[in-house]
């Protein structure tokens, strides 16, 4: 299967991470087109991206909007959405091509790998099997799909929260979505800022409310109240 890949990276004020990440991504996925989708960063993120990506696109600061703008600019047959604080696995493009070689498969994702630690191991195990049971996956997993599947489902729903979960569910309605056994390492920075146990419980609580149909605007308000305000207090202290 000869495939051209486009990697879309949504960013907002990531000046400290953007260049090392793009260098890492270029090393692990040298054949891919890299698109940085900037959401009106007020630091040097956009400038630092220049020369380290194939395209820089801009939009309002909304992750779903950013990813949709990036996808519209992409030239690849396969779209891969990756966060700037991730470490992608070796052989990632070959693995994506292998998963998508089956015509009945609309997309896929990688299993998350968290740093070592008892709480992280608990979080990883709980999130993985809860995600299987509830048929939910978030953007940390590095979601990927064929361009035509992305267009068929209408891209990421431009909602205030859970846009990646909503997108995953849309893909599943079109066909199989496969979990790769290769792992993508995610940064612990949210856990360290908010608190490991607090963030784990918050994610579980919000996911439960989502399953029971609580409106996304309400979930976004709960997330801001539990996580964002708490993280600001920790930083201030």
Secondary structure, DSSP 8 states (H G I E B T S, - for coil): ----EEEEEEESS-TTTHHHHHHHHHHH-TTSEEEEEE---SSSHHHHHTTTSSEEEE--S-HHHHHHHHHHH---SEEEE--TTEE--TTHHHHHHHHHTSTTEEEEEEEEE--SSHHHHHHHHHHHHHHHHHT---GGG--EEEHHHHHHHTSS---SS-HHHHHHHHHHHHSEEEEEEEEEEE--HHHHHH-HHHHHHHHHHHHHHHHTT--HHHHHHHHIIIIIHHHHHHHH-
